[in-house]
Amino acid sequence: MILVDTPIWSLALGRRAVNLSAKESSHLREWERLVREGRVGLLGPVRQELLSGVRGEQAWERLRDALGPFPDVPIGTLDYETAARFFNRCRSKGVTVSAIDFLVCGVSHRLHAPIYTTDADFARYARVLGVSLHRPRTGSD
């Protein structure tokens, strides 16, 4: 399983393919490949982030329906505790912290599942915490 973070979902479900840069197209192709392989993991707080701030009821319902086939990865007490520990560890090293990002890191740690994101903060988290980040495959992979 690969835990897919908000920026990748936003790219995959929110933009038209004709407006994408080469890098964005690469991420979209990778997301599509992971979906085909059944390897996409979605956390409830990421679902909430995606649905928050959507303008208009019809757009909200379309996005909700698009996310529907992806069940939430279960989150338990240990994940919240790990997220808090990670939050404190990074903050003590001067790394800016986000509660939802650290919940993603906590679940990633428990499941040994890489995180797929374009959020540069995760590279900083990975250096401190050792969580694994997923990178798109190149054409030869």
C-alpha positions in Angstrom: 0.0 0.0 0.0 1.0 3.6 -0.7 -0.5 6.3 1.4 -1.5 9.1 -1.0 -1.4 12.6 0.4 -3.7 15.5 -0.4 -1.6 17.2 -3.1 -1.6 14.0 -5.3 -5.4 13.5 -4.8 -6.0 17.1 -5.7 -3.9 16.8 -8.8 -5.6 13.5 -9.8 -9.2 14.6 -9.2 -9.1 18.3 -9.6 -7.3 19.3 -12.7 -7.8 18.8 -16.4 -5.0 16.8 -18.1 -4.5 19.5 -20.8 -3.2 22.0 -18.2 -0.6 19.8 -16.5 3.1 20.3 -16.6 5.4 17.3 -17.5 6.0 16.7 -13.7 2.3 16.9 -12.9 1.6 14.4 -15.8 4.2 12.0 -14.3 2.4 12.2 -10.9 -1.0 11.7 -12.5 0.3 8.6 -14.5 1.8 7.2 -11.3 -1.5 7.7 -9.3 -3.4 6.0 -12.1 -0.9 3.1 -12.0 -1.3 2.7 -8.3 -5.1 2.8 -8.6 -5.0 0.1 -11.2 -2.7 -2.0 -9.0 -5.0 -1.5 -6.0 -2.2 0.0 -3.9 -3.7 3.4 -3.0 -4.3 4.1 0.6 -6.6 7.1 1.7 -6.8 8.4 5.2 -10.0 9.9 6.6 -8.3 13.2 7.5 -7.0 13.5 3.9 -10.5 12.8 2.6 -11.7 15.6 4.9 -9.0 18.0 3.6 -10.0 17.3 0.0 -13.7 17.9 0.7 -13.2 21.0 2.8 -13.5 24.2 1.0 -15.0 22.8 -2.2 -17.3 25.5 -3.6 -20.8 24.4 -4.5 -22.8 21.4 -3.5 -22.6 19.7 -6.9 -18.8 20.0 -7.0 -18.6 18.6 -3.4 -20.9 15.7 -4.3 -18.8 14.9 -7.5 -15.6 14.9 -5.4 -17.2 12.8 -2.7 -18.4 10.3 -5.3 -14.9 10.2 -6.9 -13.4 9.4 -3.5 -16.1 6.8 -2.7 -14.3 3.7 -4.2 -11.4 4.3 -1.8 -12.1 3.1 1.7 -10.4 4.9 4.6 -7.3 3.2 6.0 -8.1 2.5 9.7 -6.5 4.8 12.2 -6.0 3.8 15.8 -4.8 5.0 19.1 -1.2 4.0 18.4 -1.2 6.1 15.2 -2.3 9.2 17.1 0.3 8.6 19.7 3.0 8.0 17.1 1.9 11.2 15.3 2.3 13.2 18.5 5.7 11.7 19.2 6.8 12.5 15.6 5.3 16.0 16.0 7.3 16.6 19.1 10.5 15.2 17.6 10.4 17.3 14.5 9.4 20.5 16.4 12.4 20.0 18.7 14.6 19.9 15.6 13.1 23.1 14.3 11.0 21.4 11.6 7.6 23.1 11.0 4.8 20.7 11.9 1.3 20.0 10.8 -1.0 17.7 12.8 -2.5 15.9 9.7 0.9 15.4 8.1 2.1 13.7 11.2 -0.9 11.5 11.4 -0.1 10.4 7.8 3.5 9.8 9.0 2.2 7.8 12.0 0.1 5.5 9.9 2.9 5.2 7.4 5.2 4.1 10.2 2.8 1.4 11.5 2.0 0.0 8.1 5.5 0.4 6.7 3.8 2.1 3.8 5.5 4.9 1.8 3.8 8.3 1.5 3.1 9.7 -2.0 3.1 13.5 -2.0 4.4 16.5 -3.6 4.5 18.4 -0.3 8.1 19.4 0.3 7.5 19.3 4.1 7.5 15.5 3.9 11.1 15.4 2.8 12.0 17.3 6.0 9.9 14.9 8.1 11.5 11.9 6.4 15.0 13.1 7.3 14.1 13.4 11.0 11.7 10.4 11.2 12.9 8.0 8.6 9.5 7.6 7.0 9.6 6.4 3.4 8.4 8.5 0.5 7.1 7.1 -2.8 8.5 8.4 -6.0 6.9 7.9 -9.5 8.4 5.2 -11.6 10.2 6.3 -14.7 9.2 4.9 -18.1 11.8 2.1 -17.8 10.6 0.8 -14.3 
